[in-house]
Amino acid sequence: MIDRTVLKEHLVKWVLVAFALSSLLFLFLIFIFILAEGLPLFLKVGVNKIIFGMKWAPTKGYFGIFPMIISSFLVTIGALIIGAPLGLSCAIYLSEYAGKRTKMLLKPAIELLAGIPSVVFGFLGVIYIVPLVRSYLGGSGFSLISTSLVLGVMILPTIISISFDALVSVPRTYREGSAAMGATKWQTIFKVIIPSAKSGILASFILGMGRAIGETMAVIMIAGNALKIPTSILDPLRTLTGNIALELAYATGDHRLGLFSTGVVLMVIIMILNYVANFGIKRKIAK
Amino acid sequence: MRINPRYINRLVRMGLNVQAYFTVGILIIIVAIIFFKGFPHTNFAFIFSFPEDMGREGGIFPSIVGTIQLALLSILLATPLGLGTAIFLTEYTKESLFTKFIRFGVESLAGIPSILYGLFGFIFFVIKLKMGWSLLAGVLTMTIMILPTIIRTSEEAIRAVPRQLRIVSYSLSASKWETIKKVVIPAAIPGILTGIMLSIGRAVGETAAIIFTMGSSLRLPLSLMDSGRTMAVHFYILAREGISMEKAYGTAVVLVLSILLINILAYYIMNKAIARYS
Protein backbone atom coordinates (compact mmCIF):
# COMPACT_ATOMS: atom_id res chain seq x y z
CA MET A 1 0.00 0.00 0.00
CA ILE A 2 1.22 3.48 -0.83
CA ASP A 3 2.01 5.73 2.09
CA ARG A 4 -0.65 8.42 2.53
CA THR A 5 1.90 11.20 2.90
CA VAL A 6 3.57 10.23 -0.35
CA LEU A 7 0.22 10.13 -2.09
CA LYS A 8 -0.62 13.57 -0.75
CA GLU A 9 2.71 14.95 -1.89
CA HIS A 10 2.04 13.72 -5.43
CA LEU A 11 -1.48 15.10 -5.40
CA VAL A 12 -0.25 18.51 -4.25
CA LYS A 13 2.38 18.57 -6.93
CA TRP A 14 -0.10 17.88 -9.72
CA VAL A 15 -2.57 20.45 -8.42
CA LEU A 16 0.23 23.04 -8.41
CA VAL A 17 1.22 22.07 -11.97
CA ALA A 18 -2.39 22.64 -13.01
CA PHE A 19 -2.41 26.05 -11.29
CA ALA A 20 0.84 27.02 -12.99
CA LEU A 21 -0.55 26.00 -16.36
CA SER A 22 -3.60 28.24 -15.85
CA SER A 23 -1.65 31.38 -16.85
CA LEU A 24 -0.70 29.78 -20.15
CA LEU A 25 -4.28 28.62 -20.63
CA PHE A 26 -5.63 32.15 -20.07
CA LEU A 27 -3.09 33.62 -22.47
CA PHE A 28 -4.07 31.01 -25.05
CA LEU A 29 -7.79 31.75 -24.59
CA ILE A 30 -7.22 35.49 -24.97
CA PHE A 31 -5.28 34.96 -28.21
CA ILE A 32 -7.73 32.47 -29.65
CA PHE A 33 -10.86 34.45 -28.92
CA ILE A 34 -9.55 37.81 -30.11
CA LEU A 35 -8.09 36.20 -33.24
CA ALA A 36 -11.24 34.16 -33.92
CA GLU A 37 -13.32 37.34 -33.92
CA GLY A 38 -10.75 39.61 -35.51
CA LEU A 39 -9.31 37.54 -38.36
CA PRO A 40 -12.45 36.72 -40.43
CA LEU A 41 -12.85 40.36 -41.43
CA PHE A 42 -9.23 40.49 -42.64
CA LEU A 43 -10.09 37.58 -44.98
CA LYS A 44 -13.42 39.06 -46.05
CA VAL A 45 -12.43 42.69 -46.61
CA GLY A 46 -8.71 42.23 -47.26
CA VAL A 47 -5.68 42.92 -45.10
CA ASN A 48 -4.71 45.94 -47.19
CA LYS A 49 -8.10 47.60 -46.99
CA ILE A 50 -8.05 47.33 -43.21
CA ILE A 51 -4.46 48.14 -42.32
CA PHE A 52 -3.89 50.74 -45.03
CA GLY A 53 -7.52 51.81 -45.47
CA MET A 54 -8.13 55.49 -44.78
CA LYS A 55 -11.86 55.36 -44.13
CA TRP A 56 -13.57 53.91 -41.05
CA ALA A 57 -17.32 53.64 -41.65
CA PRO A 58 -18.06 50.12 -40.39
CA THR A 59 -21.80 50.25 -41.04
CA LYS A 60 -21.10 51.07 -44.71
CA GLY A 61 -18.41 48.40 -45.15
CA TYR A 62 -15.28 50.56 -44.70
CA PHE A 63 -12.89 49.24 -42.08
CA GLY A 64 -9.73 51.28 -42.68
CA ILE A 65 -7.71 51.79 -39.52
CA PHE A 66 -4.55 53.33 -40.99
CA PRO A 67 -5.18 56.78 -39.42
CA MET A 68 -5.61 55.11 -36.03
CA ILE A 69 -2.39 53.12 -36.35
CA ILE A 70 -0.52 56.33 -37.20
CA SER A 71 -2.28 58.20 -34.38
CA SER A 72 -1.42 55.49 -31.85
CA PHE A 73 2.24 55.75 -32.82
CA LEU A 74 2.18 59.56 -32.78
CA VAL A 75 0.80 59.81 -29.22
CA THR A 76 3.23 57.12 -28.13
CA ILE A 77 6.22 58.97 -29.58
CA GLY A 78 4.89 62.20 -28.09
CA ALA A 79 4.60 60.53 -24.68
CA LEU A 80 8.13 59.21 -25.00
CA ILE A 81 9.52 62.66 -25.91
CA ILE A 82 8.08 63.95 -22.64
CA GLY A 83 8.43 60.90 -20.43
CA ALA A 84 11.80 59.48 -21.47
CA PRO A 85 14.15 62.39 -20.54
CA LEU A 86 12.22 63.18 -17.38
CA GLY A 87 12.01 59.54 -16.33
CA LEU A 88 15.65 58.80 -17.03
CA SER A 89 16.72 61.91 -15.11
CA CYS A 90 14.67 60.80 -12.13
CA ALA A 91 16.16 57.32 -12.30
CA ILE A 92 19.71 58.73 -12.44
CA TYR A 93 18.99 61.06 -9.55
CA LEU A 94 17.55 58.20 -7.51
CA SER A 95 20.35 55.75 -8.17
CA GLU A 96 23.39 58.09 -8.13
CA TYR A 97 22.61 61.18 -6.08
CA ALA A 98 19.70 60.69 -3.71
CA GLY A 99 20.49 59.93 -0.09
CA LYS A 100 18.73 57.20 1.79
CA ARG A 101 16.02 59.47 3.18
CA THR A 102 15.30 61.15 -0.16
CA LYS A 103 15.01 57.73 -1.71
CA MET A 104 12.58 56.64 1.00
CA LEU A 105 10.41 59.60 0.00
CA LEU A 106 10.78 59.54 -3.79
CA LYS A 107 10.41 55.84 -4.58
CA PRO A 108 7.03 55.34 -2.87
CA ALA A 109 5.78 58.62 -4.38
CA ILE A 110 6.62 57.36 -7.85
CA GLU A 111 4.98 53.99 -7.15
CA LEU A 112 1.86 55.79 -5.92
CA LEU A 113 1.79 57.81 -9.14
CA ALA A 114 1.59 54.45 -10.96
CA GLY A 115 -1.48 53.57 -8.91
CA ILE A 116 -3.55 56.62 -9.92
CA PRO A 117 -6.27 55.26 -12.23
CA SER A 118 -6.14 56.31 -15.87
CA VAL A 119 -9.65 57.80 -15.70
CA VAL A 120 -8.35 60.28 -13.13
CA PHE A 121 -5.49 61.27 -15.45
CA GLY A 122 -8.01 61.64 -18.27
CA PHE A 123 -10.34 63.76 -16.17
CA LEU A 124 -7.61 66.12 -14.98
CA GLY A 125 -6.34 66.31 -18.56
CA VAL A 126 -9.76 67.45 -19.74
CA ILE A 127 -10.17 69.96 -16.92
CA TYR A 128 -6.66 71.48 -16.92
CA ILE A 129 -4.48 70.50 -19.90
CA VAL A 130 -7.08 70.78 -22.67
CA PRO A 131 -8.17 74.38 -21.81
CA LEU A 132 -4.51 75.36 -21.37
CA VAL A 133 -3.63 74.11 -24.85
CA ARG A 134 -6.78 75.71 -26.28
CA SER A 135 -6.06 79.16 -24.91
CA TYR A 136 -2.27 79.28 -25.44
CA LEU A 137 -1.74 77.21 -28.60
CA GLY A 138 -5.15 77.25 -30.29
CA GLY A 139 -7.41 74.58 -31.70
CA SER A 140 -10.00 72.78 -29.63
CA GLY A 141 -7.45 71.62 -27.08
CA PHE A 142 -8.44 67.99 -27.64
CA SER A 143 -5.24 67.22 -29.46
CA LEU A 144 -2.11 65.21 -30.06
CA ILE A 145 -0.10 67.44 -27.75
CA SER A 146 -2.57 67.28 -24.82
CA THR A 147 -2.73 63.49 -25.10
CA SER A 148 1.06 63.18 -25.33
CA LEU A 149 1.53 65.38 -22.26
CA VAL A 150 -0.80 63.30 -20.12
CA LEU A 151 0.54 59.96 -21.43
CA GLY A 152 4.09 61.23 -20.88
CA VAL A 153 3.33 61.60 -17.18
CA MET A 154 1.49 58.27 -17.05
CA ILE A 155 4.48 56.30 -18.37
CA LEU A 156 6.94 57.95 -15.93
CA PRO A 157 6.68 55.25 -13.22
CA THR A 158 7.39 52.47 -15.75
CA ILE A 159 10.43 54.28 -17.18
CA ILE A 160 11.79 55.32 -13.77
CA SER A 161 11.52 51.95 -12.04
CA ILE A 162 13.01 49.88 -14.88
CA SER A 163 15.81 52.38 -15.67
CA PHE A 164 16.55 52.59 -11.96
CA ASP A 165 16.94 48.81 -11.74
CA ALA A 166 19.30 48.90 -14.75
CA LEU A 167 21.41 51.74 -13.28
CA VAL A 168 21.67 50.18 -9.84
CA SER A 169 22.84 46.87 -11.29
CA VAL A 170 25.95 48.50 -12.83
CA PRO A 171 28.83 47.08 -10.73
CA ARG A 172 30.45 49.32 -8.13
CA THR A 173 33.87 48.60 -9.59
CA TYR A 174 32.94 50.54 -12.77
CA ARG A 175 32.21 53.64 -10.70
CA GLU A 176 35.36 53.26 -8.64
CA GLY A 177 37.50 52.70 -11.74
CA SER A 178 36.13 55.83 -13.35
CA ALA A 179 36.57 57.90 -10.18
CA ALA A 180 40.15 56.63 -9.91
CA MET A 181 40.82 58.03 -13.38
CA GLY A 182 39.90 61.48 -12.07
CA ALA A 183 36.47 61.67 -13.70
CA THR A 184 33.80 63.81 -12.05
CA LYS A 185 30.57 62.19 -10.98
CA TRP A 186 28.73 63.44 -14.05
CA GLN A 187 31.47 62.23 -16.37
CA THR A 188 31.24 58.84 -14.70
CA ILE A 189 27.47 58.72 -15.11
CA PHE A 190 27.49 59.92 -18.69
CA LYS A 191 30.48 57.98 -20.02
CA VAL A 192 30.43 54.82 -17.90
CA ILE A 193 27.16 54.10 -16.12
CA ILE A 194 24.62 55.05 -18.78
CA PRO A 195 26.46 53.15 -21.55
CA SER A 196 26.65 50.01 -19.41
CA ALA A 197 22.97 50.25 -18.42
CA LYS A 198 21.95 51.04 -22.01
CA SER A 199 19.92 47.92 -22.77
CA GLY A 200 17.91 48.19 -19.55
CA ILE A 201 17.22 51.88 -20.16
CA LEU A 202 16.09 51.15 -23.72
CA ALA A 203 13.86 48.38 -22.39
CA SER A 204 12.25 50.87 -20.01
CA PHE A 205 11.51 53.21 -22.93
CA ILE A 206 9.99 50.39 -24.95
CA LEU A 207 7.84 49.18 -22.04
CA GLY A 208 6.78 52.82 -21.57
CA MET A 209 5.77 52.84 -25.26
CA GLY A 210 3.78 49.66 -24.66
CA ARG A 211 1.99 51.30 -21.77
CA ALA A 212 1.24 54.43 -23.82
CA ILE A 213 0.00 52.59 -26.89
CA GLY A 214 -2.27 50.39 -24.77
CA GLU A 215 -3.68 53.21 -22.67
CA THR A 216 -7.37 53.71 -23.27
CA MET A 217 -9.53 55.68 -20.88
CA ALA A 218 -7.29 58.74 -20.52
CA VAL A 219 -6.82 58.83 -24.29
CA ILE A 220 -10.50 58.76 -25.27
CA MET A 221 -11.19 61.61 -22.86
CA ILE A 222 -8.44 63.89 -24.18
CA ALA A 223 -7.67 62.95 -27.79
CA GLY A 224 -10.84 64.25 -29.43
CA ASN A 225 -11.27 60.98 -31.34
CA ALA A 226 -11.42 62.46 -34.87
CA LEU A 227 -11.16 59.94 -37.70
CA LYS A 228 -8.22 61.32 -39.66
CA ILE A 229 -4.45 61.47 -39.58
CA PRO A 230 -3.48 64.55 -37.56
CA THR A 231 -1.47 67.08 -39.57
CA SER A 232 -0.41 69.23 -36.62
CA ILE A 233 0.14 68.71 -32.91
CA LEU A 234 -3.09 70.63 -32.28
CA ASP A 235 -5.28 68.23 -34.30
CA PRO A 236 -7.58 65.75 -32.57
CA LEU A 237 -6.99 62.06 -33.25
CA ARG A 238 -8.32 58.58 -32.54
CA THR A 239 -6.08 55.73 -31.42
CA LEU A 240 -6.57 51.97 -31.87
CA THR A 241 -7.54 51.57 -28.21
CA GLY A 242 -9.91 54.54 -28.42
CA ASN A 243 -11.64 53.05 -31.44
CA ILE A 244 -12.40 49.84 -29.54
CA ALA A 245 -13.53 51.52 -26.34
CA LEU A 246 -15.75 54.11 -28.06
CA GLU A 247 -17.75 51.67 -30.16
CA LEU A 248 -17.70 48.25 -28.50
CA ALA A 249 -20.74 48.87 -26.31
CA TYR A 250 -23.17 49.25 -29.22
CA ALA A 251 -21.45 47.56 -32.19
CA THR A 252 -23.04 44.50 -33.81
CA GLY A 253 -22.27 42.20 -36.74
CA ASP A 254 -19.38 43.20 -38.99
CA HIS A 255 -18.96 46.43 -37.04
CA ARG A 256 -18.09 44.43 -33.92
CA LEU A 257 -15.76 42.18 -35.93
CA GLY A 258 -14.03 45.35 -37.15
CA LEU A 259 -13.33 46.33 -33.55
CA PHE A 260 -11.79 42.92 -32.91
CA SER A 261 -9.65 43.39 -36.04
CA THR A 262 -8.48 46.65 -34.45
CA GLY A 263 -7.72 44.58 -31.34
CA VAL A 264 -5.68 42.08 -33.37
CA VAL A 265 -3.50 44.88 -34.78
CA LEU A 266 -3.04 46.33 -31.29
CA MET A 267 -2.15 42.90 -29.89
CA VAL A 268 0.50 42.34 -32.56
CA ILE A 269 2.09 45.76 -31.88
CA ILE A 270 2.12 45.15 -28.11
CA MET A 271 3.61 41.67 -28.55
CA ILE A 272 6.44 43.01 -30.69
CA LEU A 273 7.19 45.80 -28.18
CA ASN A 274 7.17 43.41 -25.19
CA TYR A 275 9.35 40.92 -27.01
CA VAL A 276 11.94 43.58 -27.88
CA ALA A 277 11.89 44.97 -24.31
CA ASN A 278 12.29 41.56 -22.70
CA PHE A 279 15.15 40.85 -25.05
CA GLY A 280 16.86 44.02 -23.80
CA ILE A 281 16.31 43.13 -20.13
CA LYS A 282 17.48 39.52 -20.57
CA ARG A 283 20.64 40.62 -22.39
CA LYS A 284 21.49 42.88 -19.49
CA ILE A 285 21.14 39.98 -17.07
CA ALA A 286 23.17 37.68 -19.31
CA LYS A 287 25.97 40.24 -19.29
CA MET B 1 36.70 78.30 -23.75
CA ARG B 2 36.82 75.32 -21.46
CA ILE B 3 34.27 75.08 -18.67
CA ASN B 4 35.45 73.58 -15.44
CA PRO B 5 33.97 70.05 -15.22
CA ARG B 6 33.13 70.74 -11.61
CA TYR B 7 30.62 73.42 -12.60
CA ILE B 8 29.02 71.08 -15.10
CA ASN B 9 28.86 68.50 -12.36
CA ARG B 10 27.08 70.87 -10.02
CA LEU B 11 24.72 72.07 -12.76
CA VAL B 12 23.76 68.51 -13.68
CA ARG B 13 23.13 67.64 -10.07
CA MET B 14 20.82 70.60 -9.74
CA GLY B 15 19.01 69.78 -12.98
CA LEU B 16 18.41 66.17 -11.95
CA ASN B 17 17.27 67.30 -8.52
CA VAL B 18 14.69 69.64 -10.03
CA GLN B 19 13.35 66.94 -12.36
CA ALA B 20 13.03 64.37 -9.58
CA TYR B 21 11.05 66.74 -7.40
CA PHE B 22 9.00 67.84 -10.41
CA THR B 23 7.83 64.23 -10.75
CA VAL B 24 6.86 64.06 -7.10
CA GLY B 25 5.24 67.48 -7.55
CA ILE B 26 2.95 66.05 -10.25
CA LEU B 27 1.70 63.41 -7.82
CA ILE B 28 1.12 65.98 -5.11
CA ILE B 29 -0.69 68.33 -7.50
CA ILE B 30 -2.97 65.55 -8.76
CA VAL B 31 -3.89 64.46 -5.25
CA ALA B 32 -4.27 68.07 -4.06
CA ILE B 33 -6.60 69.07 -6.92
CA ILE B 34 -8.82 66.03 -6.40
CA PHE B 35 -9.01 66.60 -2.65
CA PHE B 36 -9.59 70.35 -2.66
CA LYS B 37 -12.22 70.18 -5.39
CA GLY B 38 -13.82 67.00 -4.15
CA PHE B 39 -13.98 67.17 -0.38
CA PRO B 40 -16.77 69.79 -0.30
CA HIS B 41 -18.95 67.26 -2.17
CA THR B 42 -18.08 64.22 -0.09
CA ASN B 43 -19.81 63.43 3.15
CA PHE B 44 -21.43 60.58 5.02
CA ALA B 45 -24.65 60.85 3.02
CA PHE B 46 -22.76 60.86 -0.31
CA ILE B 47 -21.07 57.58 0.56
CA PHE B 48 -24.11 55.80 1.97
CA SER B 49 -26.95 56.94 -0.28
CA PHE B 50 -28.14 55.75 -3.67
CA PRO B 51 -27.65 57.81 -6.83
CA GLU B 52 -30.69 59.52 -8.31
CA ASP B 53 -31.30 60.89 -11.80
CA MET B 54 -28.35 59.00 -13.42
CA GLY B 55 -25.99 60.19 -10.71
CA ARG B 56 -26.86 63.88 -10.92
CA GLU B 57 -28.16 63.70 -7.36
CA GLY B 58 -27.62 61.40 -4.41
CA GLY B 59 -24.59 59.31 -3.55
CA ILE B 60 -22.43 56.48 -4.78
CA PHE B 61 -23.27 53.63 -2.41
CA PRO B 62 -23.96 50.94 -5.08
CA SER B 63 -20.70 51.70 -6.87
CA ILE B 64 -18.75 51.38 -3.62
CA VAL B 65 -20.38 48.01 -2.97
CA GLY B 66 -19.74 46.98 -6.59
CA THR B 67 -16.07 47.93 -6.28
CA ILE B 68 -15.64 45.93 -3.07
CA GLN B 69 -17.43 42.91 -4.53
CA LEU B 70 -15.29 42.98 -7.67
CA ALA B 71 -12.01 43.41 -5.80
CA LEU B 72 -12.65 40.81 -3.11
CA LEU B 73 -14.06 38.12 -5.39
CA SER B 74 -11.24 38.43 -7.92
CA ILE B 75 -8.67 38.28 -5.10
CA LEU B 76 -10.43 35.19 -3.77
CA LEU B 77 -9.97 33.47 -7.13
CA ALA B 78 -6.57 34.85 -8.12
CA THR B 79 -4.75 34.30 -4.82
CA PRO B 80 -4.88 30.46 -4.71
CA LEU B 81 -4.10 30.28 -8.44
CA GLY B 82 -1.25 32.78 -8.24
CA LEU B 83 0.20 31.51 -4.98
CA GLY B 84 0.01 27.92 -6.28
CA THR B 85 1.88 28.94 -9.43
CA ALA B 86 4.51 30.75 -7.36
CA ILE B 87 4.98 27.74 -5.06
CA PHE B 88 5.32 25.46 -8.06
CA LEU B 89 7.89 27.75 -9.72
CA THR B 90 10.01 28.15 -6.60
CA GLU B 91 9.72 24.85 -4.72
CA TYR B 92 8.83 22.11 -7.17
CA THR B 93 10.94 22.60 -10.28
CA LYS B 94 14.32 23.69 -11.48
CA GLU B 95 14.54 26.20 -14.30
CA SER B 96 13.60 24.26 -17.44
CA LEU B 97 11.82 24.67 -20.73
CA PHE B 98 8.54 24.08 -18.90
CA THR B 99 9.09 26.89 -16.38
CA LYS B 100 10.23 29.12 -19.25
CA PHE B 101 6.87 28.54 -20.94
CA ILE B 102 5.00 29.38 -17.76
CA ARG B 103 7.07 32.50 -17.19
CA PHE B 104 6.43 33.50 -20.78
CA GLY B 105 2.70 33.15 -20.10
CA VAL B 106 2.86 35.24 -16.94
CA GLU B 107 4.99 37.96 -18.56
CA SER B 108 2.71 38.15 -21.58
CA LEU B 109 -0.40 38.41 -19.42
CA ALA B 110 1.23 41.27 -17.53
CA GLY B 111 1.93 43.12 -20.78
CA ILE B 112 -1.56 42.91 -22.29
CA PRO B 113 -3.33 46.31 -22.07
CA SER B 114 -6.62 46.42 -20.21
CA ILE B 115 -8.70 47.21 -23.29
CA LEU B 116 -7.70 43.83 -24.76
CA TYR B 117 -8.80 42.16 -21.51
CA GLY B 118 -12.05 44.06 -22.01
CA LEU B 119 -12.39 42.71 -25.58
CA PHE B 120 -11.63 39.17 -24.43
CA GLY B 121 -13.91 39.28 -21.38
CA PHE B 122 -16.68 40.73 -23.54
CA ILE B 123 -16.52 38.08 -26.26
CA PHE B 124 -15.69 35.09 -24.02
CA PHE B 125 -17.53 35.58 -20.74
CA VAL B 126 -20.29 38.00 -21.72
CA ILE B 127 -21.19 36.63 -25.17
CA LYS B 128 -19.91 33.05 -25.65
CA LEU B 129 -20.48 31.84 -22.10
CA LYS B 130 -23.74 33.85 -22.03
CA MET B 131 -23.03 35.53 -18.70
CA GLY B 132 -24.21 38.89 -20.00
CA TRP B 133 -22.91 42.07 -18.42
CA SER B 134 -22.47 40.76 -14.93
CA LEU B 135 -20.44 40.84 -11.77
CA LEU B 136 -19.27 37.29 -12.59
CA ALA B 137 -17.89 38.28 -16.01
CA GLY B 138 -16.12 41.26 -14.42
CA VAL B 139 -14.66 39.14 -11.63
CA LEU B 140 -13.35 36.46 -14.00
CA THR B 141 -11.75 39.05 -16.31
CA MET B 142 -10.21 40.86 -13.36
CA THR B 143 -8.88 37.58 -11.94
CA ILE B 144 -6.83 36.99 -15.09
CA MET B 145 -5.61 40.60 -15.07
CA ILE B 146 -4.25 40.52 -11.52
CA LEU B 147 -2.83 37.00 -11.70
CA PRO B 148 0.65 38.12 -12.92
CA THR B 149 1.01 40.59 -10.02
CA ILE B 150 0.11 37.93 -7.45
CA ILE B 151 2.47 35.38 -9.02
CA ARG B 152 5.43 37.77 -9.19
CA THR B 153 5.15 39.17 -5.67
CA SER B 154 4.47 35.75 -4.13
CA GLU B 155 7.42 34.26 -5.98
CA GLU B 156 9.74 36.98 -4.71
CA ALA B 157 8.40 36.57 -1.17
CA ILE B 158 8.89 32.79 -1.21
CA ARG B 159 12.40 33.09 -2.66
CA ALA B 160 13.33 35.48 0.15
CA VAL B 161 12.53 32.88 2.82
CA PRO B 162 15.92 31.69 4.14
CA ARG B 163 16.99 28.14 3.29
CA GLN B 164 17.74 27.33 6.93
CA LEU B 165 14.03 27.45 7.79
CA ARG B 166 13.34 24.74 5.22
CA ILE B 167 16.30 22.63 6.28
CA VAL B 168 15.23 22.73 9.91
CA SER B 169 11.71 21.75 8.93
CA TYR B 170 12.96 18.78 6.88
CA SER B 171 15.26 17.74 9.72
CA LEU B 172 12.15 17.46 11.88
CA SER B 173 10.95 14.94 9.26
CA ALA B 174 8.29 17.21 7.82
CA SER B 175 7.29 16.39 4.24
CA LYS B 176 7.73 18.91 1.45
CA TRP B 177 4.13 20.09 1.46
CA GLU B 178 4.09 20.28 5.25
CA THR B 179 7.20 22.44 5.12
CA ILE B 180 5.64 24.72 2.54
CA LYS B 181 2.33 24.95 4.36
CA LYS B 182 3.64 25.36 7.89
CA VAL B 183 6.99 27.11 7.38
CA VAL B 184 7.50 28.71 3.97
CA ILE B 185 4.10 30.31 3.41
CA PRO B 186 3.77 31.76 6.94
CA ALA B 187 7.25 33.25 6.55
CA ALA B 188 6.34 34.71 3.16
CA ILE B 189 2.95 36.11 4.20
CA PRO B 190 3.92 39.82 4.24
CA GLY B 191 5.23 39.67 0.67
CA ILE B 192 2.16 37.77 -0.48
CA LEU B 193 -0.08 40.35 1.22
CA THR B 194 1.74 43.13 -0.64
CA GLY B 195 0.83 41.48 -3.93
CA ILE B 196 -2.77 41.12 -2.81
CA MET B 197 -3.01 44.78 -1.79
CA LEU B 198 -1.48 45.97 -5.07
CA SER B 199 -3.97 43.79 -6.96
CA ILE B 200 -6.89 45.22 -5.00
CA GLY B 201 -5.62 48.67 -5.94
CA ARG B 202 -5.56 47.66 -9.58
CA ALA B 203 -9.09 46.24 -9.44
CA VAL B 204 -10.40 49.40 -7.80
CA GLY B 205 -8.87 51.69 -10.43
CA GLU B 206 -9.60 49.62 -13.54
CA THR B 207 -12.12 50.92 -16.05
CA ALA B 208 -11.59 49.74 -19.62
CA ALA B 209 -11.78 46.02 -18.87
CA ILE B 210 -14.64 46.34 -16.39
CA ILE B 211 -17.03 48.56 -18.31
CA PHE B 212 -17.35 45.93 -21.08
CA THR B 213 -17.69 42.93 -18.78
CA MET B 214 -19.46 44.09 -15.63
CA GLY B 215 -21.42 46.73 -17.48
CA SER B 216 -22.57 49.98 -15.90
CA SER B 217 -25.91 49.36 -14.21
CA LEU B 218 -26.55 51.82 -11.41
CA ARG B 219 -28.36 49.26 -9.26
CA LEU B 220 -26.83 47.41 -6.36
CA PRO B 221 -25.53 44.04 -7.66
CA LEU B 222 -27.24 41.42 -5.51
CA SER B 223 -26.18 38.28 -7.36
CA LEU B 224 -23.22 37.22 -9.49
CA MET B 225 -25.35 37.55 -12.60
CA ASP B 226 -26.31 41.19 -11.91
CA SER B 227 -24.61 44.01 -13.76
CA GLY B 228 -23.10 46.78 -11.67
CA ARG B 229 -20.63 49.60 -11.86
CA THR B 230 -17.48 50.24 -9.91
CA MET B 231 -16.47 53.68 -8.61
CA ALA B 232 -13.98 54.08 -11.47
CA VAL B 233 -16.67 53.33 -14.07
CA HIS B 234 -19.17 55.61 -12.31
CA PHE B 235 -16.57 58.40 -12.22
CA TYR B 236 -15.80 57.90 -15.91
CA ILE B 237 -19.46 58.08 -16.92
CA LEU B 238 -20.15 61.15 -14.74
CA ALA B 239 -17.13 62.98 -16.15
CA ARG B 240 -17.37 61.93 -19.79
CA GLU B 241 -21.07 62.47 -20.23
CA GLY B 242 -20.86 65.70 -18.27
CA ILE B 243 -23.60 64.51 -15.90
CA SER B 244 -22.31 66.31 -12.83
CA MET B 245 -18.86 67.71 -12.19
CA GLU B 246 -19.52 68.01 -8.45
CA LYS B 247 -20.47 64.35 -8.16
CA ALA B 248 -17.53 63.41 -10.39
CA TYR B 249 -15.10 65.19 -8.07
CA GLY B 250 -16.79 63.65 -5.05
CA THR B 251 -16.44 60.16 -6.53
CA ALA B 252 -12.83 60.88 -7.49
CA VAL B 253 -11.96 61.70 -3.86
CA VAL B 254 -13.31 58.38 -2.60
CA LEU B 255 -11.65 56.53 -5.50
CA VAL B 256 -8.21 58.13 -5.22
CA LEU B 257 -8.20 58.07 -1.42
CA SER B 258 -8.99 54.36 -1.28
CA ILE B 259 -6.33 53.52 -3.89
CA LEU B 260 -3.72 55.64 -2.09
CA LEU B 261 -4.53 54.01 1.26
CA ILE B 262 -4.43 50.49 -0.22
CA ASN B 263 -1.09 51.14 -1.94
CA ILE B 264 0.47 52.83 1.09
CA LEU B 265 -0.58 49.85 3.19
CA ALA B 266 1.00 47.58 0.55
CA TYR B 267 4.36 49.40 0.80
CA TYR B 268 4.20 49.44 4.56
CA ILE B 269 3.76 45.66 4.63
CA MET B 270 6.49 45.25 2.01
CA ASN B 271 9.01 47.28 4.04
CA LYS B 272 8.21 45.17 7.08
CA ALA B 273 8.77 42.07 4.97
CA ILE B 274 12.12 43.32 3.68
CA ALA B 275 13.24 44.20 7.21
CA ARG B 276 12.37 40.69 8.35
CA TYR B 277 15.12 38.76 6.60
CA SER B 278 17.85 41.29 5.99
Interface residues (C-beta under 8 A of the other chain):
Chain A: T5 K8 E9 V12 K13 V15 L16 V17 F19 A20 L21 S22 S23 L24 F26 L27 L29 I30 F33 I34 E37 L86 S89 C90 I92 Y93 L94 Y97 A98 L105 L106 P108 A109 I110 E111 L112 L113 G115 I116 P117 S118 V119 V120 F121 G122 F123 L124 V126 Y128 V153 L156 I160 T184 K185 W186 Q187 I189 L207 G210 R211 I213 G214 E215 T216 M217 I220 M221 T241 I244 A245 L248 A249 L259 F260 G263 L266 M267 I270 M271 N274 N278
Chain B: P5 R6 I8 N9 V12 R13 G15 L16 N17 Q19 A20 F22 T23 V24 I26 L27 I30 I33 I34 P80 L81 G84 T85 I87 F88 L89 Y92 F101 I102 F104 G105 V106 E107 S108 L109 G111 I112 P113 S114 I115 L116 Y117 G118 L119 F120 F122 I123 F124 K128 I144 L147 P148 I151 S175 K176 W177 G201 V204 G205 E206 T207 A208 I211 F212 A232 F235 Y236 A239 R240 A248 A252 L255 V256 I259 L260 I262 N263 I264 Y267
